[in-house]
Structures are given as C-alpha cells and as structure tokens.
Amino acid sequence: MISVRIYKTKRISHLVVAQFLSQIGEKMLLLGVVWQLVQTSSASIVSIALGSAAIPHLIFFYYAGRWSKKWGFARTIMNMDIYRAVLFLAIGIVFEKSFSESASFLIAVLFLTNIFGAFYNTSLFALPKELIRNNDGLLQQVTAILDSSVGLSLILGSAFSVVVYQYIGIQGLFLANGVMHLIAAALERVLTLKEAKEVSSLQPEEHAESLISLVKKSSILKVLGSFLLMNLFLSPLIILLPLFTKDIFHGDFKTLLKLEIALASGSLLGTLLLAVKSWRVSLFTKCLIACSSVSILFLAFTFSTNENMASVMLAFLGFGLAVANVAILNWFQNNSPAGSLGFSMSAVNFILSAATPLAMIGLGQFLQHFELQKVAQVCAVGLIISTVLMLGMIKFPSQKMELGNG
C-alpha cells in the first residue's frame, strides 16, 4: 500500500502540489497555443512551433545539470517557476490580443519559456533522489506520484483551457498560467529552506569528469540511444492529435480535449497503480510489456476512423507510457555514477527534447507530400522496430524490481 507518511513532510507534499500546479499551467497554455496555430496556420507551422519549444533543451543540455547542481535543485525549480510566472503575467497584461495571437509571437514565447523549462525539468528529475536517500521503494513511489501529476494536470489543464480559451482567449491562458506558476513558486519555497546555504563549488573540470564517468558507463549510453530512437517515432503524437482531430475526425476543440483527456487518464491510472501497489517483476519483463504495448497501441491509433475508437487506444497507450516512464527515470536515478546525477538527468531531458525538433522537422516535410494517416502509420512502425532494437541491445539486470511501495 502507499506510504502516506512521506507526504506528511512539507518538502514532499509541497513538491507534489507545486509541480501539479505548474504542470496544469503548462498544459493549459500548450493546448491553447497548439489549437490557435492549428486554426490559423499550416501543419508545417505547428511542427515548427513544437520543434522550437524543444531547441532550448538542446542548447542548454551541457549546462543545465551543472548549473542546477550549483544553484541547488530545489532553488532552481523555484526560480524557474518565478521567471515563468513573471513572463506569462507580463504577456497577458501588456500585449494586445492581435499581437499575442500571431504565430511568430507564439513560437517565440514557446522558445523562451522552454529555456526555463530546461533547467526546471533537469532539477525535477534529480530532486527526488536528493530528498529520499537509500530507499528505492520510496523513490519509486515519489517518482510515480510526480509523474502522475502530469496525467492529472493534463486532464484538469485541458478542461480549464477550454473554459478560459473560449471566454477570454489566448491572453487569458497566459494570465492563468502565470498565476499557477506563481503559486507553485510560493509552495516550493519550503524546498529551499533546508538546502545548503553555500553555493556548490562544482568546478568545470569536475563537471567534465562526471561527463567522462557517464560516457564510460556503456549501459547508460545504450539506454540513452534507445530512448532517443523510440522518442523520434513517438513524439509526433503531440501534433498528430490536433491534426487527426481536424482532418480525420472533423472535430473541434472539445474533440481534441477528449483525446487529450483519454491519453492523460491512462497515464494517471498507470502511475497511481505504480505508487499504491507493489509488483515484483523483472525490469526486462516490465519494459517488454510496457514498451511493446505502447508501440502496438500507437499503430492501432493511426487506423482510427472516429474519436471514440481513438480515445480507447490512447487511454491504454497512456497507461503503458506511464509504466515505462517511471521505470526509466528510476533506472537513471539509481544507476548514474557518483556525483553525476545532475548531468544524467540533464541527459534524460536532452533525449526527451532532442527527439521533438528532429521529429517535427521530418513530420512537417512528409505531411506536405503524403497522406496524414500514412505518415502516422510509418511513425508507428518505426516505433515498433526501435522497441525491438532496444530490447535486443540492452541487457537488463535479472533481479526483481519492486514497483511501488507495498
């Protein structure tokens, strides 16, 4: 069963609630921006926008882990939420509606906010290991709960986005997002109180040594490489949902909301089950089932002819993604070489982000020449092949791994 005791500590409970609020704001804005672009721009422009959001994660890949560790992971999380709050509130108050709805402006905003996101994500991936030491069961539980907030925030964020977007427009989403980040930053203040007051004295040569130690660990490189390959074929799902909504299902914003909620609900259920139930299975078995299911369900989604069929596929797909995500994060948290946790988490964020611009660029080009469903099906087949390659290349440890905290 879930250990409620750990959530009675302010640092854990405030982290969970703050990250939840921050995620709600992000999902509200992203869904609104994507729909705004789908309505007013071409598919290639939407691809460019989503790709530009990932570029900052690539630019700051080398520095995010080092600087976050130097500033303190908790303090970095709080500061990034403050910066984003100021940015979104300023946009919502200062800029005129016509200007804030332009494609070029929205692309610039996505790029700028993801500069802060690069440092936020790296610190968020690393912080659970800093808060919970020498207890893998609790680490898995907290990681699962944090991951579940992504699914729950997408459900609530999507619902709020519909209301705010319809009645106030994109500027209302900017204001709401700013308020969410501001509240999150206030809660995260508790995380920084016990963090060391002295700034870490990590030197460039020490960071280089941690990079070398990470590179020498071939198992991590194999996981990173496989992770990148799979995400190259899976990340197009971000843009496929609004495009399928408009061109295949002939739906509206509420149809897109239905698909997003289906995916998020499956993800939420998967992570909550990991948090409350103990399953002793081998890591290989868990990855085999989760990754294979995701690949097959992605392919099934591409053959969907109506929103109801697609919603069912997406719900199961979200469940599989949740199981795979929690396991992979825990694997990196526990297998990173000593002193290189920050860099390892930066590498994970880099891989998650690197796939997006590459996939978006390719997807935008293919959509100009080929039918939407055919392109989506090629992506799904590519995901199946890359999953088989990953399971064949990586030798997982044979020991049992407890999922959740029983």
Secondary structure, DSSP 8 states (H G I E B T S, - for coil): ---GGGGGSHHHHHHHHHHHHHHHHHHHHHHHHHHHHHHHS-HHHHHHHHHHHHHHHHHTHHHHHHHHHHH-HHHHHHHHHHHHHHHHHHHHHHS-HHHHTSHHHHHHHHHHHHHHHHHHHHHHHHHHHHHS-S-HHHHHHHHHHHHHHHHHHHHHHHHHHHHHHHHT-HHHHHHHHHHHHHHHHHHHHHHHHSS-SS-----HHHHHHHHHHHHH-HHHHHHHHHHHHHHHHHTTHHHHHHHIIIIIS---HHHHHHHHHHHHHHHHHHHHHHHH--EEEEHHHHHHHHHHHHHHHHHHHHT--SHHHHHHHHHHHHHHHHHHHHHHHHHHHHHS-TT-HHHHHHHHHHHHHHHHHHHHHHHHHHHTTS-HHHHHHHHHHHHHHHHHHHHHH-----SEEEES--
